[in-house]
Amino acid sequence: GELTSLLQEGIMVHKVFHAAVMDVMRELVLGHKGWEAYEKIASSAEARLSELGIDIAKRPWMLDLYKQLVMAWCSEEWAGLFAEYRVDGSPLGLSRNLRVDGLAEGGVVLEIKYGRPLEFHKVALAGYALALEADLEVPFDYGILVYVKNYNGHASFEWDPIYVSPELRKAFIDARDEVIDMLISGREPPKALNCPSSCPFRGVCT
């Protein structure tokens, strides 16, 4: 499939999140105070995004996103919330190299999304929770979907807390089993009745 504009920006959003948390952690580990860390990081923000392959002339809101994240972490508002965590999902029939966007105290898994909320986001979150439980042997009953949006050239956030209920867990298991069954049988998935414009395979099955 081809990367749509929405998917490209989604990848960039994840790059910005990861870069921001790593940059803040580096400065704080070096002993800088929060405000010192922010001033230093913010002064080179444009160059940092350029390193990530982001053209802020075309996407100025990405610069706003980066600075907002840096400020939040430097002020300890979101301290420790986002730090990409790799988990082995093979016990559940998933990839051995799953990437969870972040973990929070109390067994909370966090996922960053760009674009409008979709029901399958909750199902995918349940999958991450199950993989973490199998890997770490601790319960993950709650999650948060963090939706990032470009609002008139500025980044905005919407937090959607999710209870990883037995029903949601079953929905993930059922979806996983259906995919495995299709792979084993060689049958193709049915065409979606309403294929989103962001789907990278839209040109293949329509």
TORTOR-264574 format. One line per field, with one value per atom (N, C-alpha, C): atom name; residue in one letter; x, y, z; residue number from 0. Coordinates in steps of 0.05 Angstrom, whole numbers, always signed. Layout:
BEGIN
atome c(CA  ...)
residu c(a  ...)
c1 c(X  ...)
c2 c(Y  ...)
c3 c(Z  ...)
num c(NUM  ...)
% end
This chain:
BEGIN
atome c(N  CA  C  N  CA  C  N  CA  C  N  CA  C  N  CA  C  N  CA  C  N  CA  C  N  CA  C  N  CA  C  N  CA  C  N  CA  C  N  CA  C  N  CA  C  N  CA  C  N  CA  C  N  CA  C  N  CA  C  N  CA  C  N  CA  C  N  CA  C  N  CA  C  N  CA  C  N  CA  C  N  CA  C  N  CA  C  N  CA  C  N  CA  C  N  CA  C  N  CA  C  N  CA  C  N  CA  C  N  CA  C  N  CA  C  N  CA  C  N  CA  C  N  CA  C  N  CA  C  N  CA  C  N  CA  C  N  CA  C  N  CA  C  N  CA  C  N  CA  C  N  CA  C  N  CA  C  N  CA  C  N  CA  C  N  CA  C  N  CA  C  N  CA  C  N  CA  C  N  CA  C  N  CA  C  N  CA  C  N  CA  C  N  CA  C  N  CA  C  N  CA  C  N  CA  C  N  CA  C  N  CA  C  N  CA  C  N  CA  C  N  CA  C  N  CA  C  N  CA  C  N  CA  C  N  CA  C  N  CA  C  N  CA  C  N  CA  C  N  CA  C  N  CA  C  N  CA  C  N  CA  C  N  CA  C  N  CA  C  N  CA  C  N  CA  C  N  CA  C  N  CA  C  N  CA  C  N  CA  C  N  CA  C  N  CA  C  N  CA  C  N  CA  C  N  CA  C  N  CA  C  N  CA  C  N  CA  C  N  CA  C  N  CA  C  N  CA  C  N  CA  C  N  CA  C  N  CA  C  N  CA  C  N  CA  C  N  CA  C  N  CA  C  N  CA  C  N  CA  C  N  CA  C  N  CA  C  N  CA  C  N  CA  C  N  CA  C  N  CA  C  N  CA  C  N  CA  C  N  CA  C  N  CA  C  N  CA  C  N  CA  C  N  CA  C  N  CA  C  N  CA  C  N  CA  C  N  CA  C  N  CA  C  N  CA  C  N  CA  C  N  CA  C  N  CA  C  N  CA  C  N  CA  C  N  CA  C  N  CA  C  N  CA  C  N  CA  C  N  CA  C  N  CA  C  N  CA  C  N  CA  C  N  CA  C  N  CA  C  N  CA  C  N  CA  C  N  CA  C  N  CA  C  N  CA  C  N  CA  C  N  CA  C  N  CA  C  N  CA  C  N  CA  C  N  CA  C  N  CA  C  N  CA  C  N  CA  C  N  CA  C  N  CA  C  N  CA  C  N  CA  C  N  CA  C  N  CA  C  N  CA  C  N  CA  C  N  CA  C  N  CA  C  N  CA  C  N  CA  C  N  CA  C  N  CA  C  N  CA  C  N  CA  C  N  CA  C  N  CA  C  N  CA  C  N  CA  C  N  CA  C  N  CA  C  N  CA  C  N  CA  C  N  CA  C  N  CA  C  N  CA  C  N  CA  C  N  CA  C  N  CA  C  N  CA  C  N  CA  C  N  CA  C  N  CA  C  N  CA  C  N  CA  C  N  CA  C  N  CA  C  N  CA  C  N  CA  C  N  CA  C  N  CA  C  N  CA  C  N  CA  C  N  CA  C  N  CA  C  N  CA  C  N  CA  C  N  CA  C  N  CA  C  N  CA  C  N  CA  C  N  CA  C  N  CA  C  N  CA  C)
residu c(g  g  g  e  e  e  l  l  l  t  t  t  s  s  s  l  l  l  l  l  l  q  q  q  e  e  e  g  g  g  i  i  i  m  m  m  v  v  v  h  h  h  k  k  k  v  v  v  f  f  f  h  h  h  a  a  a  a  a  a  v  v  v  m  m  m  d  d  d  v  v  v  m  m  m  r  r  r  e  e  e  l  l  l  v  v  v  l  l  l  g  g  g  h  h  h  k  k  k  g  g  g  w  w  w  e  e  e  a  a  a  y  y  y  e  e  e  k  k  k  i  i  i  a  a  a  s  s  s  s  s  s  a  a  a  e  e  e  a  a  a  r  r  r  l  l  l  s  s  s  e  e  e  l  l  l  g  g  g  i  i  i  d  d  d  i  i  i  a  a  a  k  k  k  r  r  r  p  p  p  w  w  w  m  m  m  l  l  l  d  d  d  l  l  l  y  y  y  k  k  k  q  q  q  l  l  l  v  v  v  m  m  m  a  a  a  w  w  w  c  c  c  s  s  s  e  e  e  e  e  e  w  w  w  a  a  a  g  g  g  l  l  l  f  f  f  a  a  a  e  e  e  y  y  y  r  r  r  v  v  v  d  d  d  g  g  g  s  s  s  p  p  p  l  l  l  g  g  g  l  l  l  s  s  s  r  r  r  n  n  n  l  l  l  r  r  r  v  v  v  d  d  d  g  g  g  l  l  l  a  a  a  e  e  e  g  g  g  g  g  g  v  v  v  v  v  v  l  l  l  e  e  e  i  i  i  k  k  k  y  y  y  g  g  g  r  r  r  p  p  p  l  l  l  e  e  e  f  f  f  h  h  h  k  k  k  v  v  v  a  a  a  l  l  l  a  a  a  g  g  g  y  y  y  a  a  a  l  l  l  a  a  a  l  l  l  e  e  e  a  a  a  d  d  d  l  l  l  e  e  e  v  v  v  p  p  p  f  f  f  d  d  d  y  y  y  g  g  g  i  i  i  l  l  l  v  v  v  y  y  y  v  v  v  k  k  k  n  n  n  y  y  y  n  n  n  g  g  g  h  h  h  a  a  a  s  s  s  f  f  f  e  e  e  w  w  w  d  d  d  p  p  p  i  i  i  y  y  y  v  v  v  s  s  s  p  p  p  e  e  e  l  l  l  r  r  r  k  k  k  a  a  a  f  f  f  i  i  i  d  d  d  a  a  a  r  r  r  d  d  d  e  e  e  v  v  v  i  i  i  d  d  d  m  m  m  l  l  l  i  i  i  s  s  s  g  g  g  r  r  r  e  e  e  p  p  p  p  p  p  k  k  k  a  a  a  l  l  l  n  n  n  c  c  c  p  p  p  s  s  s  s  s  s  c  c  c  p  p  p  f  f  f  r  r  r  g  g  g  v  v  v  c  c  c  t  t  t)
c1 c(+16  +0  +17  +5  +19  +13  +33  +29  +12  -11  -28  -17  -27  -19  -24  -47  -54  -35  -28  -9  +19  +27  +53  +55  +33  +33  +31  +18  +17  +44  +60  +87  +104  +100  +115  +107  +82  +73  +87  +89  +104  +133  +145  +173  +177  +159  +160  +157  +138  +134  +160  +171  +194  +218  +222  +244  +242  +217  +213  +220  +210  +215  +244  +258  +286  +303  +296  +310  +308  +283  +279  +294  +292  +305  +335  +347  +375  +383  +369  +376  +372  +351  +345  +366  +375  +395  +422  +426  +451  +450  +427  +425  +413  +403  +390  +363  +355  +329  +309  +283  +263  +263  +265  +264  +289  +312  +337  +335  +325  +322  +304  +281  +263  +276  +289  +302  +322  +338  +359  +347  +327  +315  +299  +283  +267  +283  +307  +324  +334  +334  +344  +321  +296  +273  +271  +275  +272  +293  +318  +339  +333  +322  +316  +295  +274  +253  +264  +282  +295  +310  +323  +337  +317  +293  +272  +260  +268  +257  +230  +225  +200  +204  +190  +192  +171  +181  +162  +150  +161  +149  +122  +121  +97  +79  +92  +77  +85  +79  +87  +75  +53  +40  +57  +75  +92  +112  +121  +138  +124  +99  +82  +78  +74  +71  +96  +119  +144  +149  +145  +149  +129  +104  +85  +93  +102  +110  +134  +154  +178  +171  +153  +145  +131  +113  +98  +116  +136  +154  +174  +182  +201  +188  +162  +147  +136  +143  +135  +105  +91  +63  +58  +75  +71  +96  +110  +136  +131  +146  +145  +122  +105  +81  +88  +105  +111  +140  +145  +171  +167  +173  +167  +177  +159  +166  +162  +182  +181  +172  +154  +143  +141  +146  +144  +115  +103  +75  +71  +93  +90  +73  +71  +53  +24  +17  -10  -13  +9  +8  +13  +26  +32  +62  +70  +99  +116  +140  +159  +169  +164  +175  +153  +133  +112  +123  +113  +121  +97  +98  +77  +87  +70  +78  +86  +72  +79  +65  +76  +65  +63  +43  +40  +36  +41  +38  +10  +8  -18  -28  -10  -17  -34  -25  -40  -23  -34  -20  -30  -12  -19  -12  -30  -25  -31  -13  -17  -30  -50  -64  -66  -65  -69  -93  -111  -136  -160  -182  -207  -207  -221  -224  -239  -230  -243  -245  -266  -272  -249  -236  -215  -190  -188  -166  -168  -193  -197  -190  -197  -191  -160  -147  -117  -105  -116  -105  -108  -130  -134  -112  -105  -84  -57  -51  -26  -27  -50  -53  -48  -60  -57  -27  -14  +14  +31  +26  +41  +36  +12  +6  +21  +22  +36  +66  +76  +105  +115  +99  +108  +94  +73  +59  +47  +37  +22  -3  -25  -49  -48  -59  -63  -93  -107  -137  -146  -128  -136  -116  -126  -110  -120  -103  -111  -103  -122  -116  -112  -89  -83  -85  -105  -109  -97  -79  -65  -79  -84  -98  -84  -86  -76  -99  -100  -122  -113  -119  -111  -82  -65  -36  -24  -41  -31  -38  -22  -27  -46  -66  -84  -86  -94  -94  -122  -130  -155  -149  -155  -149  -174  -173  -196  -189  -197  -191  -208  -195  -208  -205  -228  -227  -224  -202  -197  -214  -239  -259  -256  -269  -270  -281  -301  -313  -293  -277  -258  -235  -227  -207  -217  -242  -253  -254  -261  -262  -235  -214  -187  -181  -186  -180  -196  -221  -237  -225  -217  -205  -179  -163  -137  -142  -161  -167  -177  -193  -203  -180  -161  -138  -121  -117  -101  -115  -142  -158  -155  -156  -153  -126  -105  -78  -75  -86  -84  -99  -123  -141  -134  -119  -112  -134  -156  -178  -172  -182  -178  -200  -192  -212  -234  -258  -280  -274  -285  -282  -298  -286  -300  -322  -344  -367  -361  -345  -338  -308  -292  -263  -254  -239  -229  -209  -208  -189  -160  -156  -128  -117  -134  -125  -104  -80  -59  -65  -85  -92  -118  -126  -151  -150  -127  -125  -124  -119  -117  -144  -161  -186  -210  -207  -230  -229)
c2 c(-24  +0  +25  +47  +73  +88  +104  +120  +144  +147  +170  +194  +217  +241  +239  +227  +224  +205  +183  +164  +176  +192  +205  +224  +239  +257  +242  +219  +203  +193  +185  +176  +199  +222  +246  +252  +250  +256  +237  +212  +193  +200  +208  +217  +241  +260  +284  +277  +259  +251  +238  +219  +205  +224  +241  +260  +279  +289  +307  +294  +270  +257  +250  +242  +235  +260  +282  +307  +318  +317  +326  +308  +282  +264  +269  +274  +279  +303  +325  +350  +347  +334  +331  +312  +291  +274  +288  +308  +324  +344  +345  +363  +390  +395  +421  +422  +446  +450  +451  +448  +446  +469  +494  +518  +520  +511  +512  +492  +468  +448  +457  +470  +479  +500  +520  +541  +530  +511  +500  +484  +467  +451  +467  +487  +503  +520  +528  +545  +530  +504  +489  +471  +478  +462  +459  +481  +479  +460  +462  +445  +416  +412  +384  +371  +386  +375  +370  +387  +383  +357  +350  +324  +301  +305  +284  +283  +301  +301  +315  +334  +348  +377  +385  +412  +429  +446  +462  +485  +491  +510  +500  +473  +460  +452  +445  +435  +450  +476  +491  +481  +467  +457  +436  +423  +403  +416  +440  +455  +462  +470  +476  +451  +428  +403  +396  +398  +392  +410  +436  +454  +450  +444  +438  +414  +393  +369  +374  +388  +394  +410  +430  +446  +429  +412  +395  +376  +364  +346  +361  +384  +400  +410  +415  +424  +401  +376  +351  +346  +359  +354  +325  +317  +290  +273  +279  +265  +235  +221  +192  +179  +195  +184  +170  +183  +172  +164  +139  +129  +103  +103  +80  +54  +35  +9  -13  -30  -52  -77  -92  -116  -139  -163  -187  -196  -194  -201  -229  -245  -272  -291  -289  -306  -303  -280  -276  -279  -288  -291  -265  -246  -220  -218  -195  -190  -192  -202  -203  -175  -156  -129  -108  -111  -91  -66  -43  -18  -4  -1  +13  +42  +61  +89  +98  +88  +96  +80  +80  +67  +88  +85  +102  +85  +98  +83  +72  +49  +38  +20  +11  -7  +6  +29  +43  +44  +36  +36  +60  +74  +98  +94  +103  +102  +129  +138  +163  +158  +174  +171  +199  +198  +223  +219  +238  +235  +231  +224  +221  +194  +194  +169  +148  +123  +101  +78  +62  +41  +21  +15  -6  +4  +30  +39  +27  +25  +13  -17  -30  -59  -63  -46  -48  -42  -23  -16  -41  -55  -80  -100  -102  -120  -113  -88  -79  -86  -82  -88  -118  -135  -164  -172  -160  -166  -158  -135  -126  -144  -152  -170  -197  -207  -232  -229  -206  -201  -193  -176  -166  -180  -195  -210  -191  -168  -150  -141  -135  -127  -100  -97  -71  -69  -58  -56  -29  -11  +16  +26  +42  +54  +82  +97  +124  +126  +134  +141  +171  +180  +208  +216  +232  +240  +268  +269  +294  +305  +331  +343  +369  +375  +401  +420  +439  +457  +485  +493  +519  +525  +506  +510  +506  +497  +491  +463  +451  +424  +424  +406  +403  +373  +368  +341  +334  +310  +299  +272  +270  +246  +229  +204  +186  +162  +163  +141  +116  +93  +68  +47  +35  +11  -13  -28  -52  -75  -75  -93  -121  -141  -168  -168  -151  -150  -139  -119  -108  -128  -142  -163  -184  -192  -213  -203  -177  -165  -167  -162  -164  -193  -212  -240  -250  -242  -249  -238  -213  -200  -214  -220  -234  -261  -276  -303  -302  -281  -278  -274  -257  -252  -277  -292  -317  -337  -339  -357  -350  -324  -315  -322  -319  -325  -355  -371  -400  -410  -399  -408  -396  -373  -360  -342  -340  -323  -293  -277  -248  -236  -215  -201  -189  -187  -174  -144  -133  -105  -89  -68  -51  -36  -33  -18  +12  +21  +49  +51  +50  +50  +79  +83  +110  +119  +145  +156  +152  +147  +144  +116  +97  +69  +67  +55  +53  +33  +17  -4  +4  +29  +38  +33  +38  +35  +7  -12  -40  -54  -48  -63  -47  -24  -8  -5)
c3 c(+0  +0  +0  -7  -8  +18  +27  +50  +42  +55  +50  +66  +60  +74  +104  +111  +139  +153  +140  +151  +154  +134  +135  +159  +163  +186  +212  +212  +236  +244  +224  +229  +240  +229  +239  +267  +274  +301  +321  +314  +332  +334  +312  +313  +331  +330  +347  +376  +383  +410  +421  +405  +414  +418  +398  +400  +424  +429  +451  +478  +482  +508  +511  +490  +492  +497  +484  +487  +515  +526  +554  +574  +570  +588  +589  +565  +563  +579  +576  +590  +620  +629  +657  +670  +656  +666  +669  +652  +654  +677  +691  +714  +710  +686  +681  +694  +703  +714  +691  +697  +677  +658  +669  +651  +634  +646  +630  +607  +613  +592  +570  +578  +557  +539  +551  +536  +516  +526  +508  +485  +492  +471  +451  +462  +444  +425  +434  +417  +392  +393  +370  +359  +365  +357  +326  +312  +283  +270  +280  +270  +277  +301  +310  +292  +285  +268  +240  +232  +205  +205  +227  +229  +226  +235  +234  +206  +188  +161  +159  +178  +178  +169  +148  +137  +151  +169  +185  +169  +146  +128  +117  +113  +103  +127  +149  +172  +197  +199  +223  +249  +247  +272  +285  +270  +282  +301  +295  +313  +338  +336  +359  +376  +363  +377  +393  +380  +393  +418  +415  +437  +459  +453  +473  +490  +476  +490  +507  +497  +512  +537  +534  +557  +578  +569  +587  +603  +590  +604  +621  +612  +629  +654  +653  +677  +693  +684  +698  +697  +679  +676  +667  +648  +636  +642  +663  +668  +669  +653  +654  +639  +627  +614  +588  +573  +546  +544  +540  +535  +520  +494  +477  +490  +492  +505  +485  +483  +464  +480  +468  +481  +462  +472  +455  +454  +431  +428  +418  +415  +404  +420  +447  +462  +453  +441  +432  +402  +389  +360  +346  +359  +348  +342  +334  +328  +354  +350  +373  +380  +363  +367  +366  +384  +386  +399  +391  +404  +416  +443  +457  +461  +456  +457  +485  +505  +532  +553  +577  +600  +623  +640  +663  +688  +711  +736  +739  +752  +757  +735  +717  +696  +675  +665  +644  +619  +596  +571  +555  +542  +527  +497  +480  +451  +439  +421  +407  +380  +374  +348  +335  +309  +293  +275  +277  +261  +279  +267  +282  +297  +320  +335  +319  +320  +307  +328  +324  +344  +346  +324  +325  +341  +346  +363  +391  +401  +428  +428  +406  +404  +403  +387  +386  +413  +427  +454  +472  +470  +486  +479  +453  +445  +458  +459  +472  +502  +514  +543  +548  +531  +534  +530  +510  +505  +529  +540  +564  +588  +591  +614  +611  +587  +582  +586  +578  +580  +608  +621  +647  +671  +666  +686  +707  +698  +715  +699  +713  +699  +686  +663  +649  +642  +661  +658  +647  +644  +634  +613  +596  +575  +569  +555  +546  +516  +500  +472  +471  +462  +460  +431  +424  +397  +392  +373  +366  +341  +341  +319  +311  +285  +275  +274  +293  +295  +287  +262  +252  +256  +250  +251  +279  +298  +325  +333  +349  +358  +382  +381  +403  +411  +436  +446  +457  +453  +464  +477  +503  +518  +521  +513  +515  +533  +558  +576  +569  +570  +562  +584  +591  +609  +591  +596  +580  +592  +584  +595  +584  +596  +585  +556  +551  +525  +504  +512  +494  +489  +509  +506  +486  +490  +472  +443  +440  +413  +399  +415  +403  +396  +414  +409  +384  +382  +358  +333  +333  +310  +302  +322  +317  +305  +316  +306  +277  +271  +243  +224  +231  +214  +210  +232  +230  +212  +215  +198  +168  +163  +135  +124  +140  +131  +126  +143  +140  +116  +112  +91  +64  +64  +40  +28  +43  +33  +38  +21  +24  +42  +56  +73  +56  +66  +50  +47  +25  +21  +41  +51  +71  +57  +71  +61  +59  +79  +80  +85  +64  +66  +72  +94  +100  +79  +74  +54  +62  +89  +99  +94  +86  +83  +61  +68  +48  +26  +30  +10  -5  -3  -15  -46  -58  -87  -96  -77  -85  -86  -66  -64  -73  -84  -94  -124)
num c(0  0  0  1  1  1  2  2  2  3  3  3  4  4  4  5  5  5  6  6  6  7  7  7  8  8  8  9  9  9  10  10  10  11  11  11  12  12  12  13  13  13  14  14  14  15  15  15  16  16  16  17  17  17  18  18  18  19  19  19  20  20  20  21  21  21  22  22  22  23  23  23  24  24  24  25  25  25  26  26  26  27  27  27  28  28  28  29  29  29  30  30  30  31  31  31  32  32  32  33  33  33  34  34  34  35  35  35  36  36  36  37  37  37  38  38  38  39  39  39  40  40  40  41  41  41  42  42  42  43  43  43  44  44  44  45  45  45  46  46  46  47  47  47  48  48  48  49  49  49  50  50  50  51  51  51  52  52  52  53  53  53  54  54  54  55  55  55  56  56  56  57  57  57  58  58  58  59  59  59  60  60  60  61  61  61  62  62  62  63  63  63  64  64  64  65  65  65  66  66  66  67  67  67  68  68  68  69  69  69  70  70  70  71  71  71  72  72  72  73  73  73  74  74  74  75  75  75  76  76  76  77  77  77  78  78  78  79  79  79  80  80  80  81  81  81  82  82  82  83  83  83  84  84  84  85  85  85  86  86  86  87  87  87  88  88  88  89  89  89  90  90  90  91  91  91  92  92  92  93  93  93  94  94  94  95  95  95  96  96  96  97  97  97  98  98  98  99  99  99  100  100  100  101  101  101  102  102  102  103  103  103  104  104  104  105  105  105  106  106  106  107  107  107  108  108  108  109  109  109  110  110  110  111  111  111  112  112  112  113  113  113  114  114  114  115  115  115  116  116  116  117  117  117  118  118  118  119  119  119  120  120  120  121  121  121  122  122  122  123  123  123  124  124  124  125  125  125  126  126  126  127  127  127  128  128  128  129  129  129  130  130  130  131  131  131  132  132  132  133  133  133  134  134  134  135  135  135  136  136  136  137  137  137  138  138  138  139  139  139  140  140  140  141  141  141  142  142  142  143  143  143  144  144  144  145  145  145  146  146  146  147  147  147  148  148  148  149  149  149  150  150  150  151  151  151  152  152  152  153  153  153  154  154  154  155  155  155  156  156  156  157  157  157  158  158  158  159  159  159  160  160  160  161  161  161  162  162  162  163  163  163  164  164  164  165  165  165  166  166  166  167  167  167  168  168  168  169  169  169  170  170  170  171  171  171  172  172  172  173  173  173  174  174  174  175  175  175  176  176  176  177  177  177  178  178  178  179  179  179  180  180  180  181  181  181  182  182  182  183  183  183  184  184  184  185  185  185  186  186  186  187  187  187  188  188  188  189  189  189  190  190  190  191  191  191  192  192  192  193  193  193  194  194  194  195  195  195  196  196  196  197  197  197  198  198  198  199  199  199  200  200  200  201  201  201  202  202  202  203  203  203  204  204  204  205  205  205)
% end
